[in-house]
């Protein structure tokens, strides 16, 4: 088995860190490789490092595991760099959501599309760019696997402004599989979906039983017609209108439509529940770290994320199908621009990632994608260059912003609130 050096930036994250640890140890083809865990939060990093070291010792996987608070110490010689970062995530997301509401813009989540997403993007891109420039200098052949949101925009920035080869990863397809499974009474793990579009806005072209190949789209259409009309109401409305089933669930799907609040809760992300979850999650990780609880069996099972499948596939030429990746289009969706970032299935091999040719999207879906792709380009360029006029132009063309007065007020207030996070505009 070939050995590699894998650097994980953001390894102290309560969710991302544990998912990576699960996948490190449930991918035996990579055992014996070098793993460097990086995070600027020293306390969180130490706890996660202790968990990884504990598992490594207990199962004898022979990884060479170390940690660092400075990524520049970790990157030299890296073959793969996994990145998941956020800037004061919940604190700033609340502003991204609440300020537009203050000026009459009803929206659903405010994370990946709409006015709040402009600032979410501009906060995260400079940090990702710094990481990429370090990769260019210290490990120029390394492959970047990005989990940072807004996924499409981060991936676009990496492609436009760096020489780093990369892929963006997201687990949103699971939401669609859960929806299908509930409606047809089938385990989501037994459902295979081929979906395409842009991140958090993908549409199922094919749904099958993963074992038998049975066409489940027909089954879904039959059973959906009599299922509880309130369940994933907006997704099913668009399914009937556009002819394909959206896969992101009502929450993320609703970010792309100015009228989604008429069918989807406009309460936004449940920050209070998330904070409670994070407290419990930290207690669990601390208990694993200090060995006060036994090692759960689940810690040795795959998390469902695809980073280590891709790493193993590139190293060992597995030719494995990966159901969802964010990569440059290059004709995979024929009626979207070649240089945009699309979310599609791909095959991973020693040749890298090869996206499946998915054909064209129905015109209404493509039209919404095209609007967001144009917004993405403006926001990415503004985030990199510090051009505030370009950033405001992104507001002006986004269909989620129906009022010029509101756009100016939201933009000015969020720009002031984000001043400390946007040095490129100072």
C-alpha positions in Angstrom: 0.0 0.0 0.0 1.2 3.4 -0.9 1.7 5.9 1.9 0.9 9.6 1.8 1.1 12.8 3.9 -2.4 14.2 4.7 -2.8 17.6 6.3 -6.1 18.4 7.9 -6.7 22.2 8.4 -9.5 22.8 10.8 -9.1 19.5 12.6 -10.3 20.9 15.9 -13.8 21.3 14.6 -16.3 19.4 16.7 -18.0 17.9 13.6 -15.5 18.0 10.9 -12.6 16.8 13.1 -14.5 13.7 14.3 -15.7 12.8 10.8 -12.1 12.9 9.6 -10.9 10.7 12.5 -13.6 8.2 11.7 -12.6 8.1 8.0 -8.9 8.0 8.7 -9.3 4.8 10.7 -12.0 3.2 8.5 -9.8 3.4 5.4 -7.2 0.7 6.1 -5.7 1.1 2.6 -4.1 4.3 4.0 -2.9 3.0 7.3 0.8 3.8 7.9 0.5 7.2 6.2 1.4 10.5 7.9 -1.5 12.7 9.2 -0.9 16.2 10.5 -3.8 17.8 12.3 -3.9 21.7 12.2 -6.1 24.2 14.0 -5.5 27.6 15.5 -7.6 26.6 18.6 -5.0 24.8 20.6 -7.4 23.4 23.2 -9.7 21.9 20.6 -6.8 20.6 18.5 -5.2 18.9 21.5 -8.4 17.1 22.4 -8.9 15.9 18.8 -5.3 14.9 18.5 -5.5 12.8 21.7 -8.6 11.0 20.3 -6.8 10.2 17.0 -3.7 9.0 18.9 -5.7 6.9 21.2 -7.5 5.1 18.3 -4.2 4.7 16.5 -2.6 3.0 19.5 -5.6 0.8 20.3 -6.1 -0.6 16.8 -2.5 -0.6 15.6 -3.1 1.3 12.4 0.4 2.7 12.5 -0.3 6.2 11.3 2.3 8.8 12.0 0.0 11.4 13.7 1.1 14.9 14.8 -0.5 18.3 15.3 0.4 21.9 14.7 -1.2 25.3 15.3 0.8 26.8 12.4 -0.1 25.2 9.0 3.2 26.3 7.5 4.9 23.8 9.8 2.5 21.1 8.6 2.3 21.7 4.8 5.8 20.8 3.4 5.7 17.5 1.7 1.9 17.2 1.9 0.2 15.1 -0.8 -3.4 16.0 0.2 -4.7 19.0 2.2 -8.2 18.8 3.7 -9.7 22.2 4.7 -12.8 23.1 6.7 -12.7 26.6 8.2 -15.2 29.2 9.5 -14.9 32.7 10.9 -17.0 33.1 14.1 -19.6 30.9 12.3 -22.8 31.3 14.4 -22.1 34.8 15.6 -21.7 36.2 12.0 -24.3 34.0 10.5 -26.9 35.5 12.8 -26.1 38.9 11.3 -26.2 37.5 7.7 -29.7 36.3 8.4 -31.2 38.9 10.7 -30.0 42.2 9.0 -31.8 41.4 5.7 -34.9 40.6 7.7 -34.6 43.9 9.4 -35.0 45.6 6.0 -37.9 43.4 4.8 -36.0 40.7 2.9 -37.7 37.4 3.9 -35.3 34.5 3.3 -34.7 31.0 4.5 -31.2 30.4 5.8 -28.9 33.2 4.3 -25.9 30.9 4.1 -25.2 30.0 0.4 -27.4 32.4 -1.6 -28.9 35.8 -1.1 -27.5 38.9 0.6 -26.1 37.2 3.7 -24.2 34.7 1.6 -22.2 37.6 0.0 -20.6 38.4 3.3 -20.3 34.7 4.3 -18.3 34.3 1.1 -16.1 37.5 1.6 -15.2 36.4 5.2 -14.0 32.9 4.2 -12.3 33.4 0.8 -9.3 35.5 2.1 -8.5 32.7 4.6 -8.8 30.0 2.0 -6.7 32.0 -0.4 -4.0 32.3 2.2 -4.0 28.5 2.7 -3.8 28.0 -1.1 -0.9 30.4 -1.5 0.9 28.4 1.3 0.2 25.2 -0.6 1.6 26.8 -3.8 4.8 27.6 -2.0 5.2 24.6 0.4 3.6 21.6 -1.4 2.7 22.7 -4.9 1.7 19.2 -6.0 -0.8 18.7 -3.1 -4.4 18.2 -3.9 -6.9 20.3 -1.9 -10.2 18.8 -0.6 -12.4 21.7 0.6 -15.4 21.5 3.0 -15.7 25.2 3.6 -18.9 27.0 2.6 -20.3 28.6 0.5 -18.9 25.6 -1.4 -19.4 26.8 -5.0 -17.9 30.2 -4.3 -14.9 28.9 -2.4 -14.2 26.4 -5.2 -14.6 29.1 -7.8 -12.1 31.3 -6.0 -9.5 28.5 -5.8 -9.9 27.8 -9.5 -9.8 31.4 -10.7 -7.1 32.8 -8.4 -4.7 29.9 -7.6 -2.8 27.0 -9.2 -4.1 24.5 -6.6 -5.9 21.4 -7.9 -9.0 20.9 -5.8 -12.4 19.5 -5.2 -15.3 20.7 -3.0 -17.2 18.2 -0.9 -20.6 18.4 0.7 -23.0 15.8 2.2 -26.2 17.6 1.2 -27.2 14.7 -1.1 -28.1 12.8 2.1 -31.0 15.1 2.7 -32.5 14.1 -0.6 -32.0 10.4 0.0 -33.7 10.7 3.4 -36.6 12.5 1.8 -37.0 9.8 -0.8 -36.5 7.0 1.8 -39.2 8.4 4.0 -41.7 8.8 1.2 -41.2 5.3 -0.3 -40.4 3.6 3.0 -36.9 2.5 2.1 -33.5 2.8 3.9 -31.7 5.8 2.4 -28.5 3.6 2.4 -30.2 1.4 -0.2 -31.0 4.3 -2.5 -28.6 5.4 -5.4 -29.1 8.9 -6.8 -27.5 10.6 -9.7 -28.0 14.3 -9.2 -26.6 17.5 -10.9 -26.7 21.2 -10.6 -24.8 23.6 -8.3 -24.0 23.1 -4.6 -27.1 22.9 -2.4 -29.2 23.1 -5.6 -28.9 19.6 -7.2 -31.6 17.7 -9.0 -32.1 13.9 -9.3 -31.8 12.6 -12.9 -32.0 9.0 -11.8 -33.1 7.2 -8.6 -32.5 3.4 -8.2 -32.2 0.6 -5.7 -28.5 0.4 -5.1 -28.5 -3.4 -5.0 -31.0 -4.4 -7.7 -31.0 -1.4 -10.1 -34.8 -1.0 -9.8 -36.0 2.4 -11.0 -37.2 4.1 -7.9 -38.2 7.3 -9.6 -41.4 5.5 -10.7 -42.0 4.3 -7.2 -41.4 7.7 -5.8 -43.9 9.4 -8.2 -46.6 6.9 -7.2 -46.1 7.1 -3.5 -45.4 10.9 -3.3 -48.8 11.7 -4.7 -50.6 10.5 -1.6 -47.9 11.3 1.0 -48.3 14.0 3.7 -48.5 17.3 1.7 -46.7 19.3 4.4 -43.5 17.1 4.3 -40.7 18.8 2.3 -43.5 20.9 0.8 -41.4 23.3 -1.3 -39.2 20.5 -2.7 -42.2 18.6 -3.9 -43.9 21.7 -5.3 -40.8 22.3 -7.5 -40.7 18.6 -8.4 -44.2 18.9 -9.9 -43.3 22.2 -11.6 -39.9 21.5 -13.0 -40.0 17.7 -13.5 -36.9 16.8 -11.4 -36.7 16.2 -7.7 -34.5 18.7 -5.8 -32.1 16.9 -3.4 -31.0 19.5 -0.9 -34.2 19.6 1.3 -36.4 22.6 1.8 -34.0 24.6 3.9 -31.1 24.9 1.5 -33.3 24.8 -1.6 -35.2 27.8 -0.3 -32.1 29.9 -0.3 -32.3 30.2 -4.1 -35.9 31.5 -4.3 -37.2 34.9 -3.1 -40.7 33.3 -2.5 -39.6 30.2 -0.6 -40.6 31.7 2.7 -44.2 31.2 1.6 -43.7 27.4 2.0 -40.6 27.1 4.1 -40.0 28.3 7.7 -38.3 31.7 7.7 -37.0 31.2 11.2 -33.6 30.5 9.9 -31.0 28.2 11.4 -31.7 27.0 15.0 -28.6 28.6 16.6 -29.8 27.8 20.2 -30.2 24.1 19.4 -26.8 24.1 17.7 -25.1 25.6 20.7 -26.6 23.0 23.0 -25.5 20.3 20.6 -21.9 21.7 20.5 -21.7 21.6 24.3 -22.7 17.9 24.4 -20.4 17.2 21.5 -17.4 18.8 23.3 -18.2 16.8 26.4 -18.1 13.6 24.3 -14.8 14.5 22.6 -13.2 15.4 25.9 -14.3 12.1 27.3 -12.7 10.2 24.4 -9.6 12.3 24.7 -9.0 11.6 28.4 -10.1 8.0 28.0 -12.9 8.3 30.6 -15.3 6.4 28.3 -14.7 3.3 26.1 -14.1 3.8 22.5 -17.5 3.6 20.7 -17.7 1.1 17.8 -19.1 3.9 15.6 -15.7 5.7 15.8 -14.3 3.0 13.5 -17.1 3.3 10.9 -17.1 5.7 7.9 -18.7 9.0 8.5 -20.3 9.2 5.1 -18.0 12.0 4.0 -16.0 11.3 0.8 -12.6 12.9 1.4 -10.7 9.7 2.3 -12.5 7.7 -0.5 -11.1 10.3 -2.9 -7.6 10.2 -1.4 -7.6 6.4 -1.5 -9.0 6.4 -5.0 -6.4 8.7 -6.4 -3.6 6.8 -4.7 -4.8 3.3 -5.5 -6.7 3.9 -8.7 -10.0 2.5 -7.4 -12.2 3.8 -10.1 -14.9 4.4 -7.4 -18.0 6.4 -8.1 -18.3 9.4 -5.8 -21.9 10.6 -5.8 -21.4 14.3 -5.3 -18.4 16.5 -5.9 -17.9 20.2 -6.7 -15.6 20.6 -9.7 -15.2 22.9 -12.7 -18.0 22.1 -15.2 -16.0 21.6 -18.4 -19.1 20.4 -20.3 -20.5 18.0 -17.7 -23.7 20.0 -17.6 -24.1 21.1 -21.2 -26.3 24.2 -20.6 -24.1 25.8 -17.9 -20.8 27.6 -18.5 -17.7 25.5 -18.8 -15.9 27.6 -16.1 -18.6 27.4 -13.4 -18.5 25.1 -10.4 -21.0 22.2 -10.7 -22.1 19.6 -8.2 -22.2 16.2 -10.0 -21.2 12.6 -9.6 -17.6 11.6 -10.6 -15.3 8.6 -10.9 -12.1 8.9 -8.9 -8.9 7.1 -10.1 -5.2 7.6 -10.4 -6.1 10.1 -13.1 -7.9 12.3 -10.6 -11.6 13.2 -10.7 -13.6 12.7 -13.9 -17.1 14.2 -13.8 -19.9 12.3 -15.4 -21.5 13.9 -18.4 -25.0 14.7 -17.1 -26.5 16.4 -20.1 -28.6 19.6 -19.8 -30.8 20.8 -16.9 -34.4 21.7 -17.5 -34.5 25.4 -18.6 -36.1 26.8 -15.4 -33.5 25.1 -13.2 -30.7 26.2 -15.5 -32.0 29.8 -15.4 -31.7 29.9 -11.6 -28.3 28.3 -11.7 -27.1 30.9 -14.2 -28.2 33.7 -12.1 -26.4 32.3 -9.1 -23.3 31.6 -11.1 -23.1 35.2 -12.2 -23.6 36.3 -8.6 -20.8 33.9 -7.6 -18.3 35.4 -10.0 -19.0 38.9 -8.8 -18.7 37.9 -5.1 -15.5 35.9 -5.6 -13.9 38.7 -7.6 -14.9 41.2 -5.0 -13.7 39.1 -2.1 -10.3 38.6 -3.7 -9.8 42.2 -4.9 -11.6 44.2 -2.2 -13.9 45.9 -4.8 -17.0 47.1 -2.8 -18.7 48.2 -6.0 -18.4 44.7 -7.4 -19.8 43.3 -4.2 -22.8 45.5 -4.3 -23.4 44.6 -7.9 -23.8 41.0 -6.6 -26.7 42.3 -4.5 -28.2 44.1 -7.5 -28.4 41.0 -9.7 -29.5 38.5 -7.1 -33.2 37.7 -7.4 -33.4 37.4 -3.6 -32.9 41.2 -3.3 -36.1 42.9 -4.7 -35.5 46.4 -3.3 -32.7 48.9 -4.1 -33.3 50.8 -0.9 -33.1 47.6 1.2 -30.1 46.4 -0.8 -28.2 49.6 0.1 -29.2 49.5 3.7 -28.3 45.8 4.2 -25.0 46.2 2.3 -23.9 49.2 4.3 -24.8 47.7 7.7 -23.3 44.3 7.0 -20.2 46.0 5.6 -19.8 47.9 8.9 -20.5 44.9 11.1 -18.0 42.8 9.1 -15.3 45.5 8.9 -12.9 43.5 11.2 -13.3 40.4 9.0 -12.8 42.1 5.6 -9.4 43.6 5.6 -9.3 43.5 1.8 -11.8 46.4 1.7 -9.9 48.6 4.2 
